[in-house]
Amino acid sequence: MLVALTVAVAVTALALAAWCGFAAYRDQPTKDWHFIGMAVVSVLALAQLVVGVVRLAGGERPDQGMTIFIAYLIGAFAAVPAAGFLSLTERTRWGSVTVAAGAVVLAVLEVRLYDIWGS
C-alpha cells in the first residue's frame, strides 16, 4: 500500500469527522457542503481501493492474508458513503453524528489496513 495515500485518507476522514461532529454540536443536519467533503474522502478511498487491487494483481501480497485485506479495502471504501446515505434518512443532528462516526470508522480501518499490509 502507499503510505502517503493511507495517511491522506485517514487525515481527511478525521477532518470530516471533526467537521460533522461540530455540526452535530451546533444541532445541524448534514448539508450540501458536508456531502462534498464526503465525496472527497470517498474518492480518496476509491483511489486506495484501486491501488490495493493493482498491487494484488501485480503479485504483491499482504502479510496477514489476502482475504482479510480485500474485506478491509471494501469496508474502507463503503464506510463514508454508507454513513452519508444514512444521514439522508435522518435529517437531524443525528445525521451529522452518523457521518462523523462513519469517518472515524474509516480512519480506524486505515490503520488496520496499514497493519494488515505489513508496512
PEJO-V892802 format. One record per helix or strand of 3 or more residues. SS is the DSSP state (a for helix, b for strand). FROM is the first residue (numbers start at 1). LEN is the number of residues. If there is no record, write none. Layout:
SS & FROM & LEN
SS & FROM & LEN
//
This chain:
a & 3 & 23
a & 32 & 26
a & 66 & 24
a & 93 & 25
//
